[in-house]
């Protein structure tokens, strides 16, 4: 039997990470793995049960070690989790899974991951140790991560974001509307932006929360602005918009994939990733409302045309991943 342990920030109702999770499982199915051990919170185990997938408690060390021992390889399926800016504790958690896998002589593939920022000396040492191991392979989500990793390892490939593989399955026949969609995780000076969009002729304003954290700010804005609507299908609403204002990486990626111009507000992850495809793009801004309004002015009425490049990079990444798996999982 050919088994794999897969981990990431799964099971927390974050849309972007769930797209990454599904793409990773689909890839392993296509690679003819018999079983995928998937790390999720204990209360979400039943939600992830399906053919080929065996969800286990991500906070049960014995179950994790047992899954590593019964796996041919260990895979981190996408995202920017190897950083300590958000949380040192989570960095230590994910790094410990990799280090345990190294100890038990299992190859590790960091699939479509970005690295950093790592602010602490301790974190930098741990990350350098992980990257320098012979059985650790990185398919980097962005060029900055790839260049950093190549300082310590020869096992580095350039890739893209895993979510593209999942988005490819979604129907594309959507009529664009005079609609602005917001993917917000923190407060911004909303009245000025909303009033400007109304002046520009926008007719519909959607709040599309991509995580539980986003739900809180969305509920607060809904109480204050009755003209706002809450999305029941964020991907569909983003794809149907004329402009998207997003503090979330995957809000920007989904927009770009469907050709919708986006404003990446104070969004270093999105800026780092999207500069490969849109190097001189006008939509990278801070949270100053005047800068956001200026970006909207430059982008309104336009469309993006990078879908084929995203798909081409996604297919190349899949090829590299499949080639990498063959010698590792004999």
Secondary structure, 3 states (H helix, E strand, C coil): CCEEEEECCCCCCCHHHHHHHHHHHHHHHHCCCCEEEEEECHHHCHHHCECCEEEEECCCHHHHHHHHHCCCEEEEEEEEEECCCCCHHHHHHHHHHHHHHHHCCCEEEEEEEEECCCCCHHHHHHHHHHHHCCCEEEEECCHHHHHHHCCCCCCEEECCCCHHHHHCCCCCCCCCCCEEEEECCCCCCHHHHHHHHHHCCCCEEEECCCCHHHHHHHHHHHHHCCCEEECCCHHHHHHCCCEEEECCHHHHHHHHHCCECEEEECCHHHHHHHCCCCCCCCCEECCCHHHHHHHHHHHCCCECCCHHHHHHHHHHHHHHHHHHHHHHCC
